[in-house]
Every structure is written in C-alpha cells, then in structure tokens.
C-alpha cells in the first residue's frame, strides 16, 4: 500500500512540474519578463527559505516587474525530491569557499552549527544565483522560440 502512495506522489510531482512548464509557455508578457519571473522563482526555490519563497516572490514583485505566474512555476525547482540534493550541493559548494571544521565528534556537532550554517548560506547563494541565471537564459530562449514559431503559423 505504501509503494502505491509513493508512486502516486511522484506522478503528482511530475504533473505539477509539467503544468509549471505549460504555464511558462502560455504566460503573458515580454520574453524577458517571463524569463525573469522564472529565474526569480528558481532562485527562491533553490535558496533554502523553507516555505518562504511565496512571500519573498510577492515582496520582490512590488519592486521589480516580472511575470509572477512564471515565478511561482520557477519555484517548483525545489520540491521534496530535489531539496536534499540542493542542500547537499549547497554545502559542497560552500565548502569550496569556507573550510569546514575537521574531526568533529558527534557530541560536539552543536558547537559547530554556526560554521555549518555559514557554509550552507554561502553555497546556497552561489548555487541559487547560478541556477537562476541558467533558468533565465533557458526560458528566454524557449519563449522566444515559441513566440516566433507561433507568429509564423
């Protein structure tokens, strides 16, 4: 019984991702507004805000003009399947910039929590920025291609 629920959850997740891609293709606005929205959503989706990506998108929307629907679609980069990997990569990238503490005993892990947090923060900033830039250029390419193909028919 549990396998079936897990399988249904994975199928539901893929359905949500597919719908997000369709929303990006059908979004109104200029290609740069659509791509910027997806990039901002991807940034907050990758950055470990743990549920705060929606309010952060709304706050940023008040200051920058972008497509808010594609921002929510872009935030789906982070989901229960990808979050552990994103956190792992954030830590690994952060450890390229900040040397992690060595030889930590299990009893002393709480003493080094600040150091691990800073490493994760640095790695998350780098990873989120790289993903957001990549999403921007990928989305703008496909939206431009879709709009030019639609105009020719």
C-alpha positions in Angstrom: 0.0 0.0 0.0 2.8 2.4 0.8 4.5 1.8 -2.6 1.4 2.9 -4.4 1.1 6.1 -2.4 4.8 6.9 -3.1 4.3 6.2 -6.8 1.2 8.5 -6.8 3.2 11.2 -5.1 5.9 11.0 -7.7 3.4 11.1 -10.5 1.7 14.1 -8.9 5.0 15.9 -8.6 5.8 15.3 -12.3 2.3 16.5 -13.2 2.9 19.7 -11.2 6.2 20.3 -13.0 4.6 19.7 -16.4 1.9 22.2 -15.6 4.5 24.7 -14.5 6.3 24.4 -17.8 2.9 24.8 -19.6 2.3 28.0 -17.6 5.7 29.4 -18.6 4.9 28.7 -22.3 1.5 30.3 -22.1 2.5 33.3 -19.9 1.7 36.8 -20.9 4.3 39.5 -21.1 7.6 40.0 -22.8 10.1 37.2 -23.0 12.4 39.0 -20.6 9.6 39.4 -18.0 8.6 35.8 -18.3 12.2 34.6 -18.0 13.0 37.0 -15.1 10.0 35.6 -13.3 11.1 32.0 -13.8 14.6 33.0 -12.7 13.5 34.8 -9.5 11.2 31.8 -8.7 14.1 29.4 -9.3 16.4 31.5 -7.1 14.0 31.4 -4.2 13.2 27.8 -4.9 16.8 26.7 -4.6 17.7 29.0 -1.7 16.7 27.2 1.5 13.9 29.5 2.5 11.8 26.6 3.7 8.3 27.8 2.6 9.0 31.5 2.4 9.6 31.6 -1.3 6.0 32.7 -2.0 6.1 35.7 0.3 9.5 36.6 -0.9 8.3 36.5 -4.5 5.4 38.8 -3.6 7.7 41.3 -1.9 10.1 41.3 -4.8 7.2 41.7 -7.2 6.4 45.1 -5.7 9.8 46.4 -6.7 10.7 44.6 -10.0 8.5 44.0 -13.0 8.3 40.3 -13.9 5.8 37.6 -14.6 4.6 36.4 -11.2 3.0 33.2 -12.6 6.3 32.1 -14.0 8.0 33.0 -10.7 5.7 30.5 -8.9 6.4 28.0 -11.6 10.1 28.5 -11.3 10.0 28.0 -7.6 9.0 24.4 -8.2 12.7 23.7 -8.8 12.6 22.9 -5.1 10.4 20.1 -4.1 10.6 17.1 -1.7 12.6 15.1 -4.2 15.2 17.8 -5.1 15.6 19.5 -1.7 18.0 17.0 -0.2 20.2 17.3 -3.3 20.1 21.1 -3.3 21.1 21.2 0.3 23.9 18.8 -0.2 25.2 20.7 -3.2 24.9 24.0 -1.3 27.1 22.6 1.4 29.6 21.2 -1.0 29.8 24.5 -2.9 30.1 26.4 0.3 32.9 24.2 1.5 34.9 25.3 -1.6 34.9 28.9 -0.2 34.9 28.1 3.6 36.9 25.2 5.0 34.5 23.1 7.1 35.6 22.0 10.6 37.6 18.8 10.7 37.3 15.8 13.0 34.1 16.7 14.7 32.9 14.3 17.4 29.2 13.5 17.4 28.8 15.1 20.9 30.3 18.4 19.6 28.2 18.9 16.4 26.0 21.6 18.0 29.1 23.7 18.8 29.9 23.9 15.1 26.3 24.7 13.9 27.1 28.3 13.1 30.1 27.3 10.9 27.9 24.8 9.0 25.2 27.4 8.6 27.6 29.9 7.1 29.0 27.3 4.8 25.4 26.4 3.7 24.5 30.1 3.3 27.5 30.8 1.0 26.9 27.7 -1.0 23.2 28.4 -1.3 23.8 31.9 -2.6 26.2 30.7 -5.2 24.0 27.7 -6.3 20.8 29.8 -6.3 22.5 32.5 -8.4 23.9 30.0 -10.9 20.5 28.2 -11.2 18.6 31.5 -11.6 21.0 32.7 -14.4 20.7 29.3 -16.2 16.9 29.3 -15.9 16.7 32.9 -17.2 18.6 32.1 -20.4 16.9 28.7 -20.9 13.5 30.2 -20.5 14.1 33.2 -22.6 15.5 31.0 -25.4 12.4 28.7 -25.4 9.9 31.5 -25.0 11.5 33.5 -27.9 11.5 30.3 -30.0 7.8 29.5 -29.1 6.7 33.1 -29.9 8.5 33.2 -33.3 7.1 29.8 -34.2 3.6 30.9 -33.2 3.9 34.1 -35.3 4.9 32.2 -38.5 1.8 29.9 -38.5 
